[in-house]
Amino acid sequence: MSNLQWAGGRDGWDRELAEVMSRELQLLRPDVRRDPEAVSGLLHEEFREFGASGRVWDRPGTLASLAAEGGGPAVEAEHMEAARLADDVVLLTYRAHRPGGRVSLRSSVWVRGRAGWQLLFHQGTACP
């Protein structure tokens, strides 16, 4: 992974990586998740997710599901790390904790375009 730039690795990137991390954390907040307009602004038009359940989600399905669940329970993230894969591409990895003890490993690919930083791909993997 020597060609990757992890958070704190290169001057000027910390602010952008922090912005991407902040956007990811917004998606874990119930008040944001239940707001289709807020979520829509964070998800790329070509968004895809491989859920911990094995289901594949697209942007319209994700927006509908989040609206139907009313935001769901709060999710806490720990050990979040960011790596710049290219000038306009960031990989985030972290561990997520849901109420009731459910834990998953998560990875997200964020891309910067005309609309700013948006989530292009997300994957959750259930932990035993």
MOPAC internal coordinates of N, CA, C and O (Angstrom, degrees):
PM7 1SCF
backbone

  N    0.0000 0     0.00 0     0.00 0    0    0    0
  C    1.4340 1     0.00 0     0.00 0    1    0    0
  C    1.5200 1   111.13 1     0.00 0    2    1    0
  O    1.2310 1   119.81 1  -159.35 1    3    2    1
  N    1.2799 1   117.98 1    20.65 1    3    2    1
  C    1.4497 1   120.60 1  -176.44 1    5    3    2
  C    1.5221 1   113.01 1   -66.26 1    6    5    3
  O    1.2310 1   119.32 1   158.66 1    7    6    5
  N    1.3232 1   118.91 1   -21.34 1    7    6    5
  C    1.4591 1   120.19 1   179.16 1    9    7    6
  C    1.5286 1   112.43 1   -85.15 1   10    9    7
  O    1.2310 1   119.41 1   176.11 1   11   10    9
  N    1.3183 1   118.74 1    -3.89 1   11   10    9
  C    1.4606 1   122.39 1   178.47 1   13   11   10
  C    1.5185 1   110.16 1   -90.70 1   14   13   11
  O    1.2310 1   120.85 1   -29.65 1   15   14   13
  N    1.3060 1   115.99 1   150.35 1   15   14   13
  C    1.4582 1   121.72 1   175.50 1   17   15   14
  C    1.5208 1   108.38 1  -110.29 1   18   17   15
  O    1.2310 1   120.30 1   -73.13 1   19   18   17
  N    1.3200 1   117.02 1   106.87 1   19   18   17
  C    1.4567 1   120.99 1   178.59 1   21   19   18
  C    1.5157 1   109.04 1   -81.66 1   22   21   19
  O    1.2310 1   120.67 1   -20.61 1   23   22   21
  N    1.3164 1   116.32 1   159.39 1   23   22   21
  C    1.4699 1   121.54 1  -178.11 1   25   23   22
  C    1.5266 1   109.83 1   -47.32 1   26   25   23
  O    1.2310 1   121.01 1   -47.65 1   27   26   25
  N    1.3029 1   115.67 1   132.35 1   27   26   25
  C    1.4526 1   120.91 1   178.95 1   29   27   26
  C    1.5108 1   112.88 1    87.41 1   30   29   27
  O    1.2310 1   120.07 1  -178.53 1   31   30   29
  N    1.3367 1   117.46 1     1.47 1   31   30   29
  C    1.4508 1   120.12 1  -173.48 1   33   31   30
  C    1.5052 1   116.41 1   -85.86 1   34   33   31
  O    1.2310 1   119.08 1   159.72 1   35   34   33
  N    1.3518 1   119.36 1   -20.28 1   35   34   33
  C    1.4566 1   120.49 1  -175.58 1   37   35   34
  C    1.5250 1   109.52 1  -148.75 1   38   37   35
  O    1.2310 1   120.54 1   -45.09 1   39   38   37
  N    1.3146 1   116.58 1   134.91 1   39   38   37
  C    1.4704 1   121.24 1  -178.05 1   41   39   38
  C    1.5184 1   110.96 1   -53.03 1   42   41   39
  O    1.2310 1   121.14 1   -40.64 1   43   42   41
  N    1.3353 1   115.42 1   139.36 1   43   42   41
  C    1.4504 1   121.16 1   175.85 1   45   43   42
  C    1.5164 1   114.29 1    86.92 1   46   45   43
  O    1.2310 1   119.67 1   163.63 1   47   46   45
  N    1.2932 1   118.24 1   -16.37 1   47   46   45
  C    1.4607 1   120.27 1  -178.28 1   49   47   46
  C    1.5162 1   112.23 1   -90.64 1   50   49   47
  O    1.2310 1   119.95 1   157.28 1   51   50   49
  N    1.3044 1   117.69 1   -22.72 1   51   50   49
  C    1.4611 1   119.57 1  -177.38 1   53   51   50
  C    1.5219 1   111.42 1   -55.65 1   54   53   51
  O    1.2310 1   120.01 1   136.37 1   55   54   53
  N    1.3117 1   117.58 1   -43.63 1   55   54   53
  C    1.4608 1   121.81 1  -177.60 1   57   55   54
  C    1.5359 1   110.64 1   -62.63 1   58   57   55
  O    1.2310 1   120.47 1   136.82 1   59   58   57
  N    1.3297 1   116.70 1   -43.18 1   59   58   57
  C    1.4666 1   119.74 1   179.22 1   61   59   58
  C    1.5177 1   111.56 1   -68.52 1   62   61   59
  O    1.2310 1   120.20 1   138.59 1   63   62   61
  N    1.3191 1   117.22 1   -41.41 1   63   62   61
  C    1.4611 1   119.64 1   178.50 1   65   63   62
  C    1.5222 1   110.68 1   -65.07 1   66   65   63
  O    1.2310 1   120.52 1   142.16 1   67   66   65
  N    1.3197 1   116.62 1   -37.84 1   67   66   65
  C    1.4656 1   120.10 1   176.86 1   69   67   66
  C    1.5253 1   110.49 1   -64.23 1   70   69   67
  O    1.2310 1   120.24 1   143.00 1   71   70   69
  N    1.3337 1   117.16 1   -37.00 1   71   70   69
  C    1.4645 1   120.19 1   177.89 1   73   71   70
  C    1.5260 1   110.91 1   -64.03 1   74   73   71
  O    1.2310 1   120.52 1   136.76 1   75   74   73
  N    1.3308 1   116.62 1   -43.24 1   75   74   73
  C    1.4635 1   120.43 1   179.04 1   77   75   74
  C    1.5274 1   109.99 1   -64.20 1   78   77   75
  O    1.2310 1   120.22 1   136.33 1   79   78   77
  N    1.3217 1   117.19 1   -43.67 1   79   78   77
  C    1.4665 1   120.36 1   177.73 1   81   79   78
  C    1.5240 1   110.56 1   -60.01 1   82   81   79
  O    1.2310 1   120.45 1   137.82 1   83   82   81
  N    1.3176 1   116.74 1   -42.18 1   83   82   81
  C    1.4622 1   120.81 1   179.11 1   85   83   82
  C    1.5284 1   111.14 1   -61.77 1   86   85   83
  O    1.2310 1   120.32 1   139.12 1   87   86   85
  N    1.3173 1   117.00 1   -40.88 1   87   86   85
  C    1.4602 1   120.82 1   178.88 1   89   87   86
  C    1.5355 1   110.61 1   -65.23 1   90   89   87
  O    1.2310 1   120.46 1   139.79 1   91   90   89
  N    1.3207 1   116.73 1   -40.21 1   91   90   89
  C    1.4711 1   120.30 1   177.20 1   93   91   90
  C    1.5239 1   109.67 1   -61.55 1   94   93   91
  O    1.2310 1   120.19 1   134.21 1   95   94   93
  N    1.3184 1   117.23 1   -45.79 1   95   94   93
  C    1.4591 1   121.05 1  -179.70 1   97   95   94
  C    1.5206 1   111.81 1   -63.71 1   98   97   95
  O    1.2310 1   119.95 1   148.12 1   99   98   97
  N    1.3313 1   117.70 1   -31.88 1   99   98   97
  C    1.4651 1   120.49 1   175.82 1  101   99   98
  C    1.5287 1   110.04 1   -59.80 1  102  101   99
  O    1.2310 1   120.76 1   140.28 1  103  102  101
  N    1.3311 1   116.16 1   -39.72 1  103  102  101
  C    1.4671 1   120.16 1  -178.45 1  105  103  102
  C    1.5319 1   112.82 1   -68.13 1  106  105  103
  O    1.2310 1   120.09 1   167.75 1  107  106  105
  N    1.3175 1   117.44 1   -12.25 1  107  106  105
  C    1.4631 1   121.01 1   178.13 1  109  107  106
  C    1.5219 1   112.14 1   -92.69 1  110  109  107
  O    1.2310 1   120.19 1   169.90 1  111  110  109
  N    1.3293 1   117.24 1   -10.10 1  111  110  109
  C    1.4646 1   121.83 1  -177.38 1  113  111  110
  C    1.5258 1   110.86 1   -85.84 1  114  113  111
  O    1.2310 1   119.84 1   -49.26 1  115  114  113
  N    1.3412 1   117.91 1   130.74 1  115  114  113
  C    1.4705 1   121.02 1  -179.99 1  117  115  114
  C    1.5262 1   113.56 1   -57.24 1  118  117  115
  O    1.2310 1   119.58 1   141.68 1  119  118  117
  N    1.3382 1   118.41 1   -38.32 1  119  118  117
  C    1.4621 1   120.14 1  -178.36 1  121  119  118
  C    1.5254 1   111.56 1   -65.46 1  122  121  119
  O    1.2310 1   119.89 1   148.04 1  123  122  121
  N    1.3198 1   117.82 1   -31.96 1  123  122  121
  C    1.4682 1   121.28 1   176.88 1  125  123  122
  C    1.5228 1   109.58 1   -78.84 1  126  125  123
  O    1.2310 1   120.27 1   135.36 1  127  126  125
  N    1.3207 1   117.08 1   -44.64 1  127  126  125
  C    1.4615 1   121.63 1  -176.63 1  129  127  126
  C    1.5320 1   112.52 1   -59.94 1  130  129  127
  O    1.2310 1   120.07 1   148.60 1  131  130  129
  N    1.3237 1   117.46 1   -31.40 1  131  130  129
  C    1.4660 1   119.55 1  -179.39 1  133  131  130
  C    1.5236 1   112.49 1   -87.16 1  134  133  131
  O    1.2310 1   120.13 1  -178.06 1  135  134  133
  N    1.3274 1   117.36 1     1.94 1  135  134  133
  C    1.4628 1   122.44 1  -179.83 1  137  135  134
  C    1.5364 1   109.00 1  -107.50 1  138  137  135
  O    1.2310 1   119.94 1   -83.23 1  139  138  137
  N    1.3436 1   117.73 1    96.77 1  139  138  137
  C    1.4718 1   120.31 1  -176.46 1  141  139  138
  C    1.5221 1   113.78 1   -55.43 1  142  141  139
  O    1.2310 1   120.09 1   145.56 1  143  142  141
  N    1.3173 1   117.44 1   -34.44 1  143  142  141
  C    1.4669 1   119.82 1   179.67 1  145  143  142
  C    1.5294 1   111.15 1   -67.19 1  146  145  143
  O    1.2310 1   120.46 1   138.41 1  147  146  145
  N    1.3300 1   116.72 1   -41.59 1  147  146  145
  C    1.4633 1   120.85 1   179.01 1  149  147  146
  C    1.5268 1   110.55 1   -65.34 1  150  149  147
  O    1.2310 1   120.47 1   134.45 1  151  150  149
  N    1.3312 1   116.71 1   -45.55 1  151  150  149
  C    1.4636 1   120.52 1  -179.86 1  153  151  150
  C    1.5208 1   110.24 1   -65.48 1  154  153  151
  O    1.2310 1   120.49 1   138.40 1  155  154  153
  N    1.3058 1   116.67 1   -41.60 1  155  154  153
  C    1.4594 1   121.47 1   179.92 1  157  155  154
  C    1.5255 1   111.49 1   -56.72 1  158  157  155
  O    1.2310 1   120.44 1   141.66 1  159  158  157
  N    1.3393 1   116.76 1   -38.34 1  159  158  157
  C    1.4551 1   120.69 1   178.82 1  161  159  158
  C    1.5099 1   113.90 1   -70.13 1  162  161  159
  O    1.2310 1   120.57 1   158.64 1  163  162  161
  N    1.3405 1   116.52 1   -21.36 1  163  162  161
  C    1.4610 1   120.76 1  -179.13 1  165  163  162
  C    1.5229 1   113.30 1   -92.33 1  166  165  163
  O    1.2310 1   120.28 1   158.25 1  167  166  165
  N    1.3380 1   117.07 1   -21.75 1  167  166  165
  C    1.4664 1   120.71 1  -176.88 1  169  167  166
  C    1.5314 1   111.10 1   -97.28 1  170  169  167
  O    1.2310 1   121.18 1   -47.28 1  171  170  169
  N    1.3000 1   115.35 1   132.72 1  171  170  169
  C    1.4611 1   122.68 1   175.66 1  173  171  170
  C    1.5299 1   109.21 1   -66.16 1  174  173  171
  O    1.2310 1   120.14 1   -28.55 1  175  174  173
  N    1.3139 1   117.34 1   151.45 1  175  174  173
  C    1.4781 1   121.82 1   178.93 1  177  175  174
  C    1.5330 1   112.06 1   -56.05 1  178  177  175
  O    1.2310 1   120.01 1   148.83 1  179  178  177
  N    1.3221 1   117.59 1   -31.17 1  179  178  177
  C    1.4705 1   122.25 1  -178.15 1  181  179  178
  C    1.5302 1   112.15 1  -100.40 1  182  181  179
  O    1.2310 1   119.95 1  -158.56 1  183  182  181
  N    1.3174 1   117.71 1    21.44 1  183  182  181
  C    1.4668 1   122.52 1  -177.29 1  185  183  182
  C    1.5243 1   112.07 1   -53.54 1  186  185  183
  O    1.2310 1   121.35 1   -41.31 1  187  186  185
  N    1.3381 1   115.03 1   138.69 1  187  186  185
  C    1.4639 1   123.80 1   173.01 1  189  187  186
  C    1.5235 1   108.22 1  -138.82 1  190  189  187
  O    1.2310 1   121.35 1   -32.57 1  191  190  189
  N    1.3292 1   115.02 1   147.43 1  191  190  189
  C    1.4645 1   120.77 1   175.28 1  193  191  190
  C    1.5143 1   109.12 1  -136.13 1  194  193  191
  O    1.2310 1   121.17 1   -43.41 1  195  194  193
  N    1.3252 1   115.37 1   136.59 1  195  194  193
  C    1.4576 1   122.06 1   168.08 1  197  195  194
  C    1.5194 1   105.13 1  -101.79 1  198  197  195
  O    1.2310 1   120.42 1   -75.31 1  199  198  197
  N    1.3275 1   116.80 1   104.69 1  199  198  197
  C    1.4547 1   121.38 1  -175.80 1  201  199  198
  C    1.5209 1   112.71 1   -75.21 1  202  201  199
  O    1.2310 1   121.17 1   -20.11 1  203  202  201
  N    1.3188 1   115.37 1   159.89 1  203  202  201
  C    1.4658 1   121.14 1   177.81 1  205  203  202
  C    1.5229 1   110.97 1   -61.17 1  206  205  203
  O    1.2310 1   120.67 1   156.41 1  207  206  205
  N    1.3374 1   116.33 1   -23.59 1  207  206  205
  C    1.4648 1   121.76 1   178.75 1  209  207  206
  C    1.5278 1   112.23 1   -76.84 1  210  209  207
  O    1.2310 1   120.67 1   167.52 1  211  210  209
  N    1.3371 1   116.33 1   -12.48 1  211  210  209
  C    1.4558 1   120.72 1  -175.96 1  213  211  210
  C    1.5200 1   112.54 1    97.48 1  214  213  211
  O    1.2310 1   120.39 1   174.09 1  215  214  213
  N    1.3206 1   116.85 1    -5.91 1  215  214  213
  C    1.4601 1   121.21 1   179.76 1  217  215  214
  C    1.5357 1   109.99 1   -78.13 1  218  217  215
  O    1.2310 1   120.58 1   -35.24 1  219  218  217
  N    1.3212 1   116.50 1   144.76 1  219  218  217
  C    1.4535 1   122.24 1   174.39 1  221  219  218
  C    1.5211 1   108.00 1  -101.32 1  222  221  219
  O    1.2310 1   120.76 1   -52.20 1  223  222  221
  N    1.3266 1   116.15 1   127.80 1  223  222  221
  C    1.4533 1   122.95 1  -177.18 1  225  223  222
  C    1.5146 1   109.80 1  -111.99 1  226  225  223
  O    1.2310 1   120.72 1   -34.86 1  227  226  225
  N    1.3470 1   116.23 1   145.14 1  227  226  225
  C    1.4611 1   120.90 1   170.13 1  229  227  226
  C    1.5285 1   107.23 1  -112.33 1  230  229  227
  O    1.2310 1   120.71 1    -0.10 1  231  230  229
  N    1.3105 1   116.24 1   179.90 1  231  230  229
  C    1.4602 1   120.55 1  -176.48 1  233  231  230
  C    1.5327 1   112.32 1   -62.13 1  234  233  231
  O    1.2310 1   119.09 1   128.23 1  235  234  233
  N    1.3350 1   119.35 1   -51.77 1  235  234  233
  C    1.4753 1   118.32 1  -179.96 1  237  235  234
  C    1.5314 1   112.54 1   -60.00 1  238  237  235
  O    1.2310 1   120.11 1   139.10 1  239  238  237
  N    1.3236 1   117.40 1   -40.90 1  239  238  237
  C    1.4577 1   120.58 1   179.31 1  241  239  238
  C    1.5147 1   112.66 1   -65.06 1  242  241  239
  O    1.2310 1   120.72 1   142.03 1  243  242  241
  N    1.3142 1   116.22 1   -37.97 1  243  242  241
  C    1.4635 1   120.86 1   178.38 1  245  243  242
  C    1.5159 1   110.70 1   -67.37 1  246  245  243
  O    1.2310 1   120.33 1   134.35 1  247  246  245
  N    1.3282 1   116.98 1   -45.65 1  247  246  245
  C    1.4650 1   120.03 1   178.58 1  249  247  246
  C    1.5273 1   111.30 1   -59.73 1  250  249  247
  O    1.2310 1   120.39 1   136.53 1  251  250  249
  N    1.3309 1   116.86 1   -43.47 1  251  250  249
  C    1.4689 1   120.98 1   179.76 1  253  251  250
  C    1.5198 1   111.40 1   -65.94 1  254  253  251
  O    1.2310 1   120.22 1   136.66 1  255  254  253
  N    1.3226 1   117.18 1   -43.34 1  255  254  253
  C    1.4534 1   121.24 1  -178.83 1  257  255  254
  C    1.5240 1   111.85 1   -63.97 1  258  257  255
  O    1.2310 1   120.51 1   135.00 1  259  258  257
  N    1.3330 1   116.63 1   -45.00 1  259  258  257
  C    1.4631 1   119.73 1  -179.68 1  261  259  258
  C    1.5253 1   111.20 1   -65.30 1  262  261  259
  O    1.2310 1   120.42 1   140.93 1  263  262  261
  N    1.3275 1   116.80 1   -39.07 1  263  262  261
  C    1.4634 1   120.17 1   178.20 1  265  263  262
  C    1.5325 1   110.47 1   -64.04 1  266  265  263
  O    1.2310 1   120.41 1   140.49 1  267  266  265
  N    1.3260 1   116.82 1   -39.51 1  267  266  265
  C    1.4659 1   121.73 1  -178.87 1  269  267  266
  C    1.5274 1   112.07 1   -68.94 1  270  269  267
  O    1.2310 1   120.27 1   145.26 1  271  270  269
  N    1.3254 1   117.09 1   -34.74 1  271  270  269
  C    1.4661 1   119.54 1  -178.10 1  273  271  270
  C    1.5175 1   112.02 1   -82.38 1  274  273  271
  O    1.2310 1   120.03 1   172.42 1  275  274  273
  N    1.3134 1   117.54 1    -7.58 1  275  274  273
  C    1.4576 1   120.25 1   177.49 1  277  275  274
  C    1.5073 1   113.93 1    69.11 1  278  277  275
  O    1.2310 1   120.08 1  -155.26 1  279  278  277
  N    1.3064 1   117.46 1    24.74 1  279  278  277
  C    1.4584 1   121.27 1   177.89 1  281  279  278
  C    1.5070 1   113.44 1   100.64 1  282  281  279
  O    1.2310 1   120.41 1   154.10 1  283  282  281
  N    1.3288 1   116.82 1   -25.90 1  283  282  281
  C    1.4614 1   120.28 1   177.87 1  285  283  282
  C    1.5125 1   112.48 1    64.31 1  286  285  283
  O    1.2310 1   120.85 1     5.45 1  287  286  285
  N    1.3179 1   115.98 1  -174.55 1  287  286  285
  C    1.4591 1   120.58 1  -178.71 1  289  287  286
  C    1.5329 1   111.22 1   -75.61 1  290  289  287
  O    1.2310 1   121.23 1   -23.18 1  291  290  289
  N    1.3153 1   115.25 1   156.82 1  291  290  289
  C    1.4579 1   120.64 1   176.31 1  293  291  290
  C    1.5242 1   109.80 1   -64.91 1  294  293  291
  O    1.2310 1   121.07 1   -36.18 1  295  294  293
  N    1.3016 1   115.56 1   143.82 1  295  294  293
  C    1.4586 1   122.21 1   177.55 1  297  295  294
  C    1.5177 1   107.47 1  -118.19 1  298  297  295
  O    1.2310 1   120.57 1   -46.09 1  299  298  297
  N    1.3229 1   116.52 1   133.91 1  299  298  297
  C    1.4605 1   120.89 1   178.12 1  301  299  298
  C    1.5187 1   108.89 1  -105.67 1  302  301  299
  O    1.2310 1   121.02 1   -41.20 1  303  302  301
  N    1.3206 1   115.66 1   138.80 1  303  302  301
  C    1.4585 1   121.70 1   179.45 1  305  303  302
  C    1.5210 1   109.55 1  -110.37 1  306  305  303
  O    1.2310 1   120.87 1   -36.60 1  307  306  305
  N    1.3288 1   115.95 1   143.40 1  307  306  305
  C    1.4635 1   120.67 1   174.26 1  309  307  306
  C    1.5179 1   109.30 1  -140.31 1  310  309  307
  O    1.2310 1   121.40 1   -22.28 1  311  310  309
  N    1.2987 1   114.92 1   157.72 1  311  310  309
  C    1.4692 1   122.72 1   177.98 1  313  311  310
  C    1.5284 1   111.79 1    58.45 1  314  313  311
  O    1.2310 1   120.13 1  -141.14 1  315  314  313
  N    1.3312 1   117.35 1    38.86 1  315  314  313
  C    1.4600 1   120.12 1  -179.93 1  317  315  314
  C    1.5275 1   109.32 1   -75.27 1  318  317  315
  O    1.2310 1   121.55 1   -48.01 1  319  318  317
  N    1.3173 1   114.63 1   131.99 1  319  318  317
  C    1.4597 1   121.96 1   176.46 1  321  319  318
  C    1.5127 1   108.55 1  -129.19 1  322  321  319
  O    1.2310 1   120.97 1   -31.56 1  323  322  321
  N    1.3215 1   115.76 1   148.44 1  323  322  321
  C    1.4579 1   121.78 1   179.47 1  325  323  322
  C    1.5166 1   109.26 1  -123.24 1  326  325  323
  O    1.2310 1   121.11 1   -40.48 1  327  326  325
  N    1.3178 1   115.49 1   139.52 1  327  326  325
  C    1.4675 1   121.61 1   175.87 1  329  327  326
  C    1.5151 1   108.53 1  -133.44 1  330  329  327
  O    1.2310 1   121.11 1   -48.41 1  331  330  329
  N    1.3165 1   115.48 1   131.59 1  331  330  329
  C    1.4613 1   120.08 1   176.35 1  333  331  330
  C    1.5246 1   107.35 1   -84.33 1  334  333  331
  O    1.2310 1   120.81 1   -60.72 1  335  334  333
  N    1.3359 1   116.05 1   119.28 1  335  334  333
  C    1.4591 1   121.22 1   179.04 1  337  335  334
  C    1.5292 1   110.97 1   -89.69 1  338  337  335
  O    1.2310 1   120.74 1   153.06 1  339  338  337
  N    1.3241 1   116.19 1   -26.94 1  339  338  337
  C    1.4643 1   124.43 1   176.03 1  341  339  338
  C    1.5299 1   105.59 1  -159.18 1  342  341  339
  O    1.2310 1   119.89 1    -4.76 1  343  342  341
  N    1.3164 1   117.81 1   175.24 1  343  342  341
  C    1.4638 1   120.11 1  -177.77 1  345  343  342
  C    1.5175 1   112.35 1   -53.62 1  346  345  343
  O    1.2310 1   120.05 1   141.37 1  347  346  345
  N    1.3172 1   117.51 1   -38.63 1  347  346  345
  C    1.4617 1   121.86 1  -175.15 1  349  347  346
  C    1.5230 1   113.03 1  -115.69 1  350  349  347
  O    1.2310 1   120.31 1  -154.87 1  351  350  349
  N    1.3395 1   117.01 1    25.13 1  351  350  349
  C    1.4663 1   121.31 1  -179.45 1  353  351  350
  C    1.5306 1   108.80 1  -137.69 1  354  353  351
  O    1.2310 1   120.54 1   -52.79 1  355  354  353
  N    1.3438 1   116.57 1   127.21 1  355  354  353
  C    1.4632 1   122.20 1  -179.89 1  357  355  354
  C    1.5236 1   109.23 1  -127.88 1  358  357  355
  O    1.2310 1   121.01 1   -43.73 1  359  358  357
  N    1.3258 1   115.68 1   136.27 1  359  358  357
  C    1.4584 1   123.26 1   174.07 1  361  359  358
  C    1.5167 1   108.58 1  -104.67 1  362  361  359
  O    1.2310 1   120.42 1   -52.53 1  363  362  361
  N    1.3323 1   116.80 1   127.47 1  363  362  361
  C    1.4585 1   122.17 1   172.74 1  365  363  362
  C    1.5194 1   109.00 1  -111.04 1  366  365  363
  O    1.2310 1   120.60 1   -39.33 1  367  366  365
  N    1.3089 1   116.46 1   140.67 1  367  366  365
  C    1.4637 1   121.26 1   172.77 1  369  367  366
  C    1.5244 1   107.55 1  -133.57 1  370  369  367
  O    1.2310 1   120.89 1   -35.57 1  371  370  369
  N    1.3437 1   115.90 1   144.43 1  371  370  369
  C    1.4550 1   120.18 1  -179.92 1  373  371  370
  C    1.5222 1   110.08 1  -168.32 1  374  373  371
  O    1.2310 1   121.47 1    -6.23 1  375  374  373
  N    1.3116 1   114.80 1   173.77 1  375  374  373
  C    1.4688 1   123.40 1   175.16 1  377  375  374
  C    1.5216 1   107.38 1  -109.46 1  378  377  375
  O    1.2310 1   120.49 1   -48.81 1  379  378  377
  N    1.3317 1   116.67 1   131.19 1  379  378  377
  C    1.4634 1   121.79 1  -179.35 1  381  379  378
  C    1.5235 1   110.06 1  -111.53 1  382  381  379
  O    1.2310 1   121.28 1   -40.59 1  383  382  381
  N    1.3255 1   115.15 1   139.41 1  383  382  381
  C    1.4689 1   122.41 1   178.36 1  385  383  382
  C    1.5171 1   108.74 1  -119.73 1  386  385  383
  O    1.2310 1   120.92 1   -55.20 1  387  386  385
  N    1.3426 1   115.85 1   124.80 1  387  386  385
  C    1.4673 1   121.74 1   174.83 1  389  387  386
  C    1.5244 1   108.03 1  -105.35 1  390  389  387
  O    1.2310 1   120.72 1   -25.55 1  391  390  389
  N    1.3310 1   116.23 1   154.45 1  391  390  389
  C    1.4687 1   118.80 1   174.71 1  393  391  390
  C    1.5296 1   110.22 1   -54.40 1  394  393  391
  O    1.2310 1   120.78 1   -35.02 1  395  394  393
  N    1.2994 1   116.12 1   144.98 1  395  394  393
  C    1.4524 1   120.71 1  -178.36 1  397  395  394
  C    1.5211 1   112.28 1    93.09 1  398  397  395
  O    1.2310 1   120.46 1   179.76 1  399  398  397
  N    1.3320 1   116.72 1    -0.24 1  399  398  397
  C    1.4527 1   119.89 1   174.42 1  401  399  398
  C    1.5148 1   116.63 1    92.70 1  402  401  399
  O    1.2310 1   119.65 1  -179.72 1  403  402  401
  N    1.3365 1   118.28 1     0.28 1  403  402  401
  C    1.4719 1   119.39 1   178.65 1  405  403  402
  C    1.5194 1   110.15 1   -68.85 1  406  405  403
  O    1.2310 1   121.41 1   -51.57 1  407  406  405
  N    1.3282 1   114.91 1   128.43 1  407  406  405
  C    1.4620 1   121.53 1  -179.12 1  409  407  406
  C    1.5179 1   108.35 1  -123.75 1  410  409  407
  O    1.2310 1   120.83 1   -39.88 1  411  410  409
  N    1.3193 1   116.01 1   140.12 1  411  410  409
  C    1.4595 1   120.23 1   176.76 1  413  411  410
  C    1.5209 1   109.58 1  -141.64 1  414  413  411
  O    1.2310 1   121.43 1   -28.09 1  415  414  413
  N    1.3249 1   114.87 1   151.91 1  415  414  413
  C    1.4525 1   121.40 1   170.56 1  417  415  414
  C    1.5202 1   106.57 1   -91.67 1  418  417  415
  O    1.2310 1   120.35 1   -42.62 1  419  418  417
  N    1.3211 1   116.93 1   137.38 1  419  418  417
  C    1.4527 1   120.29 1  -175.70 1  421  419  418
  C    1.5197 1   110.61 1  -129.31 1  422  421  419
  O    1.2310 1   121.71 1   -33.34 1  423  422  421
  N    1.3166 1   114.34 1   146.66 1  423  422  421
  C    1.4605 1   120.87 1   172.70 1  425  423  422
  C    1.5205 1   107.96 1  -138.35 1  426  425  423
  O    1.2310 1   121.21 1   -38.89 1  427  426  425
  N    1.3183 1   115.29 1   141.11 1  427  426  425
  C    1.4564 1   122.01 1  -178.20 1  429  427  426
  C    1.5201 1   109.31 1  -136.71 1  430  429  427
  O    1.2310 1   121.17 1   -39.34 1  431  430  429
  N    1.3228 1   115.37 1   140.66 1  431  430  429
  C    1.4567 1   121.26 1   174.63 1  433  431  430
  C    1.5205 1   107.27 1  -112.92 1  434  433  431
  O    1.2310 1   121.02 1   -60.41 1  435  434  433
  N    1.3172 1   115.65 1   119.59 1  435  434  433
  C    1.4563 1   123.54 1   179.52 1  437  435  434
  C    1.5170 1   109.10 1  -108.17 1  438  437  435
  O    1.2310 1   120.73 1   -41.47 1  439  438  437
  N    1.3252 1   116.20 1   138.53 1  439  438  437
  C    1.4657 1   121.26 1   178.11 1  441  439  438
  C    1.5294 1   108.84 1  -124.79 1  442  441  439
  O    1.2310 1   121.72 1   -32.25 1  443  442  441
  N    1.3279 1   114.32 1   147.75 1  443  442  441
  C    1.4565 1   119.42 1   177.86 1  445  443  442
  C    1.5226 1   108.77 1  -104.58 1  446  445  443
  O    1.2310 1   121.33 1   -53.99 1  447  446  445
  N    1.3120 1   115.06 1   126.01 1  447  446  445
  C    1.4537 1   121.57 1   177.80 1  449  447  446
  C    1.5127 1   110.08 1  -136.57 1  450  449  447
  O    1.2310 1   120.52 1    23.07 1  451  450  449
  N    1.3137 1   116.61 1  -156.93 1  451  450  449
  C    1.4713 1   121.62 1  -179.69 1  453  451  450
  C    1.5204 1   112.06 1   -59.01 1  454  453  451
  O    1.2310 1   119.90 1   148.35 1  455  454  453
  N    1.3200 1   117.79 1   -31.65 1  455  454  453
  C    1.4677 1   121.99 1  -178.95 1  457  455  454
  C    1.5295 1   112.52 1   -89.58 1  458  457  455
  O    1.2310 1   119.94 1  -171.55 1  459  458  457
  N    1.3261 1   117.73 1     8.45 1  459  458  457
  C    1.4644 1   121.24 1  -177.23 1  461  459  458
  C    1.5173 1   110.49 1    89.16 1  462  461  459
  O    1.2310 1   120.57 1    21.69 1  463  462  461
  N    1.3270 1   116.52 1  -158.31 1  463  462  461
  C    1.4594 1   121.55 1  -179.14 1  465  463  462
  C    1.5188 1   110.05 1   -76.21 1  466  465  463
  O    1.2310 1   120.85 1   -53.94 1  467  466  465
  N    1.3517 1   115.98 1   126.06 1  467  466  465
  C    1.4593 1   121.01 1   178.07 1  469  467  466
  C    1.5318 1   109.59 1  -136.33 1  470  469  467
  O    1.2310 1   121.70 1   -29.54 1  471  470  469
  N    1.3181 1   114.36 1   150.46 1  471  470  469
  C    1.4561 1   121.83 1  -179.82 1  473  471  470
  C    1.5263 1   110.19 1   -78.52 1  474  473  471
  O    1.2310 1   120.85 1   -60.90 1  475  474  473
  N    1.3192 1   115.98 1   119.10 1  475  474  473
  C    1.4677 1   122.05 1  -179.73 1  477  475  474
  C    1.5272 1   111.63 1   -95.50 1  478  477  475
  O    1.2310 1   120.61 1   139.72 1  479  478  477
  N    1.3478 1   116.44 1   -40.28 1  479  478  477
  C    1.4707 1   120.28 1  -175.99 1  481  479  478
  C    1.5189 1   109.32 1  -145.02 1  482  481  479
  O    1.2310 1   121.18 1   -37.64 1  483  482  481
  N    1.3429 1   115.35 1   142.36 1  483  482  481
  C    1.4618 1   120.84 1   177.02 1  485  483  482
  C    1.5265 1   108.29 1  -141.36 1  486  485  483
  O    1.2310 1   121.09 1   -36.53 1  487  486  485
  N    1.3292 1   115.52 1   143.47 1  487  486  485
  C    1.4602 1   120.29 1   175.15 1  489  487  486
  C    1.5173 1   109.53 1  -137.99 1  490  489  487
  O    1.2310 1   120.96 1   -45.69 1  491  490  489
  N    1.3232 1   115.78 1   134.31 1  491  490  489
  C    1.4431 1   122.54 1   173.88 1  493  491  490
  C    1.5159 1   109.96 1  -115.93 1  494  493  491
  O    1.2310 1   120.43 1   -44.50 1  495  494  493
  N    1.3102 1   116.79 1   135.50 1  495  494  493
  C    1.4588 1   122.63 1   179.27 1  497  495  494
  C    1.5154 1   108.31 1  -125.25 1  498  497  495
  O    1.2310 1   120.18 1   -61.75 1  499  498  497
  N    1.3152 1   117.27 1   118.25 1  499  498  497
  C    1.4595 1   121.28 1  -178.92 1  501  499  498
  C    1.5278 1   110.67 1   -63.45 1  502  501  499
  O    1.2310 1   121.11 1   -38.87 1  503  502  501
  N    1.3348 1   115.49 1   141.13 1  503  502  501
  C    1.4602 1   121.73 1   176.68 1  505  503  502
  C    1.5211 1   108.48 1  -104.73 1  506  505  503
  O    1.2310 1   120.69 1   -37.48 1  507  506  505
  N    1.3035 1   116.28 1   142.52 1  507  506  505
  C    1.4825 1   118.04 1   177.82 1  509  507  506
  C    1.5092 1   111.79 1   -68.80 1  510  509  507
  O    1.2310 1   120.10 1   180.00 1  511  510  509

